[in-house]
Amino acid sequence: MYDVVVVGGGPSGAAAAEEIARAGSRVALLDKAGRIKPCGGAIPPRLIRDFDIPDDQLVAKISTARMISPTGRAVDIPIENGFVGMIDRGPFDAFLRDRAVAAGAERHVGQYLRIERGDATAVVYRDKETGEETHLPTRIVVGADGARSRVARSEVPGGEDIPYVIAYHEIVAAPPGIEASDTGISERVRSYDPRRCDVIYDGSISPDFYGWVFPHGAQASVGMGTGIEGIDLKAATKALRAAAGLTECETIRREGAPIPLKPLERWDNGRDVVLAGDAAGVVAPSSGEGIYYAMVGGRVAASAALATLSSGRAADLAMARKLFMREHKTVFRVLRTMQDAYYRSDERRERFVSLCHDEDVQRLTFEAYMNKELVRARPLAHLKIGLKNMAHLLRLVPETYA
């Protein structure tokens, strides 16, 4: 009998399993293995600090973010007083799982099938090696099995209705730098820099989200996301590669997956299941950032599970969502408002990139990203940003960087 079975071995599930094991409870980590989630791979300093990520897990350190508008105008935003780390999800996820096992978690490899209840609750999975159905009796289940979580759909109200975008990317072998060729695209936009992340706000690439070119050291992630059916993701990514001068680079792998964009209203079933990570919908709107929030989600799910084990009260499982929202609800609300305001048309995207030219916007945005909290120390700057934001939305300023 396990105290907790964690379903899903990504960053969220691994973080939950490690936390539970370190607390002295018996935990099983079930992962089907062999799958790498499509992901830009950016992690902020707070994640590196809070989760003790060693430097050897970082394949690149980013010093600049470039925002590119539908007309090809670019704004470079320097990352002051630090860097954004880049990871490769294959080795990174494996590192987190290994660390959970080292802390005392027992790993099982196979495909999750269902939860059965009789004299006891049991997670049933198909063992990868034997192909046989195997039961893991447990008191509590943490569902950390992704955006289309089978645990959420079968166990938690609303778990089948979570909105999402489809993300697709191609991992390519990246040279250290590429000069622009004469194709009508400006050199400033075409050039590839292994120390810079490019975010492309262009309706021809994604009509409702964005595209990206993110360095991964010797490799690069080139991709896009959309929630609109019928968009040719591979064609859009091909265009991105051409714009970055990466067409001739070797394609190492191609990956696609749903990315949720709204936290579920409920993360537990009031009995013996609590959700974490993508299964709970904790990917930031506007940016699509998920690794940090997934790992925080894993920790709060672990806290809720441990509280329930201690108290015997199933109601304590609701603690997971409460703890997460207490710290991150406002950030999610602001990002959702920004996405709804600026992602609806190319004209709005053009104005959004123009707004990003403002130094106040750059400074406060990256301070919030790096530290995962809204910066409250400069109220005058917040007021200025609010006024500039309204001016852009009401078309009171030209679409320029002046």
C-alpha positions, 0 to 999 in steps of 0.5 A: 500500500502506497501513501500516494501514487503520482501519475505522470513523470514530467516536471510536475509529477517528479516535483510532487513525488520528490516532495512526498518522498522527502517527507517520509511517505511511501510514493510511487511515480508512474511514467510511461517514458519515451515521450518528450513534450514540445517545449521552448525550454525556458526557465527563470532564475526563481525556478533554478533557485527554488528547485535547486537546478544545477548549472549542468542542466542548462544548455544555454543562458539567454541574455536578450529577448526579441519581440517581432511584430507582424510587419517584421519590426523587432524590439530587443529586450535585454535581460538585466542582472541575470539570465534565462536558463534553457533546458532540453526537456528530455534530459531535464525531465529524466534528471527530475525523475531520477532525483525523486527516486533518489529521495525515495520514490519508487518508479514504475514504467507503463501506461496509466489505465484507470483508478479502481476502488473496492476495499482500497483505491488502486491505480491500474497501469499496463506495464511497459515490459510485461504488457500486463495490467498492474495494480498500485494500491494507494490512499491518494492519487496525484494526477500529473499526466498532462493537458488531456489528463485521463485522471482529470477527465475521469475523476475531477469535475470539469476535467474534460473541458479544459481549453488549450492550444496545440503547440508544435515545434521542431528541434534542429541542429543550430549553428552558432550564428547565421547571417541574413540572406537577401530574401526581402526580410531584414537582417535584424529579423533573420539573424539567429543568435544563440543567446537570444530568444525570438518571439514572433507575433504574426497572424500568418504564423499563429492567428491567436498565439505566437511563434518562437525560435529558442536556442538550446545550445547546439540545438534550437527549438522552432515552433508555434501554437494555436487554438484554431482548427485547420491551421497548418502547424508544420507549414507555419514552422517551416516559415519560421525556420526560413525567417531565422535562416534555419531551413538547411539545418538538420531536423532532429525531432518533431513534437506536438502536444496540447498546452492548457491555458486556463486553470481548472476551477477544481483540482480535486475530487473531494475524495482521493485525487488531486491534480497538478501541472498541465492536468490542472491547467496551470500554464500561463496565458499570453506567454504559454510558460509552464515549467515553473508553474508545473513544478509549483503545482507539483509541490502544492499537490504534494502539500495537499496530499501530505496534509490529507494523509496527516489529518484524514480529511479529504477536504484538505486536498483542496489546499493545492489550488488555494495555495497556488492561486494565493500566489499566482492568481493575479499574474494569471489574470493580468496575462489573460487580459493581455492575451485577450487584448492584444492577440486578436489581430495583427493590428493589435499585435503590432501595437503590443510590440510597439508597447514593448519598446517602452523601457518601463514595460521592459523592466517591470515585465522581466522583473515579474518574469524572473521573480514570478511576482508582480513588482509593486515597488514602483507605483509611478511606473505602473501608472505610466504603463497603464496609461501607455497601454490604454493609449495603444489600445485606443489607437491614440499613438502611432504604431512606431517605437518613438 
